[in-house]
Amino acid sequence: MSPASIRSIKTPGPTPRHRARVETGFTLVELLVVLVVVALISGVLLSAFERVLDIRVRIAAFLDGVDAPTLVADWFRSSVGGLVPDAKTGHARFVGSARRMIGLSLAPLNATAGVPTPIAWEVAFDPDARRSYLRYRNGEAGEMTIASWPGDIGGLRYCGSDLVCHDSWPLDDQSTQLPALVLLDAVKGSAPWEILAAPQSDRDTFPPERR
């Protein structure tokens, strides 16, 4: 075959249907599938957003009716009310001083309720800020600042069954592990504020199991 004959041979071009597919890029079915997928994702996201918004509205409505001091008092009373005695050799036996107390509670603020969890409440004064801070911690979680007020004011006191209060607990080897009452001296606004809480369990170590 001569070179002139080879040049005269033409390769077949694209068919009209092929040209149409190249020019359009996507078929109608493909576009419909994409639209359906986008609609489904949008519906799921919208539903999730509505649920989050509803929760935020509910919480905001609740907080609008409850002032911060009421929450602080409820949190303190709840965690102290859940105090239970630890074993004699336990590491979470109740110990209280004028500014800090540690113990074992069934009602930790940010942990599973009903599970004995070490907790700590502390009133700490920051000389740089000239403010006292009420701080809380349970287990290995980070420390939380619950409230604050100006000045080096506030602390903790512990009352026995005779309702005489002391700056520390236990008083001696004869004292029960838990006091009858725990008193938090705080400040609300500019006025002194006392929050009283009482452990609800037995105040001494649980008796040994019978064999």
C-alpha positions, 0 to 999 in steps of 0.5 A: 500500500502506497503512502498516498493510500495510507493518508487517504484512510480516515479513522472513524470519528466519535458517534453522535451519542458519544459526543453528547456524553462527552459534552454533557459530562453527567447523565440525568440519572447521575444528577438525580442520584447526587441530588437525592444524596445531598437531600438525605445528608441535609435532612440528617444535619437539619434534624441534628441541628434542631435537636441541639437547638432544642436542648440549648433552649431547654437548658437556657430556660432552666438556667434562667429560673435558677440563679448561680448561688442556688446551683452552688448550694445544691452541688455542695449539698449533693456531693457531701450528702453522698459521702460514705466512709472508706475502709480503714486502710482506704486512701479516700478516708474523710479528712477535713481542714479549715480550707480543704476536705477530701472524702469518698462520695456516691454523688460526684458532680461530674462522674457516675452517680452511685459509684464511690468516687474520691472528691475534694472541696477547697476554698483557696485565696489568690493574693494576686487577684485578691479573691477566694475561689471555691474549687472542686475535684473528683477522682482524676478529673481536672479541678473546677472553679465553682464560685469566687468572691472578693477577699480572703474570706470563707472556709469549711467547718465540721460538726459532730453529733453534739452540733459543736463545729470545728476547723478540722476533722476527725478530732481524734481517734475516737471520732467517727470517720464522717462528721454529722454536718459540713459547713461551707462559709462562703460569700453571696454578693457582699453578704456572708453565706453559710451552706450546710450539708449532711452526709446521709450514710453511716458515719463510720467504717462499714462493719467487716463482712461475716464469714 
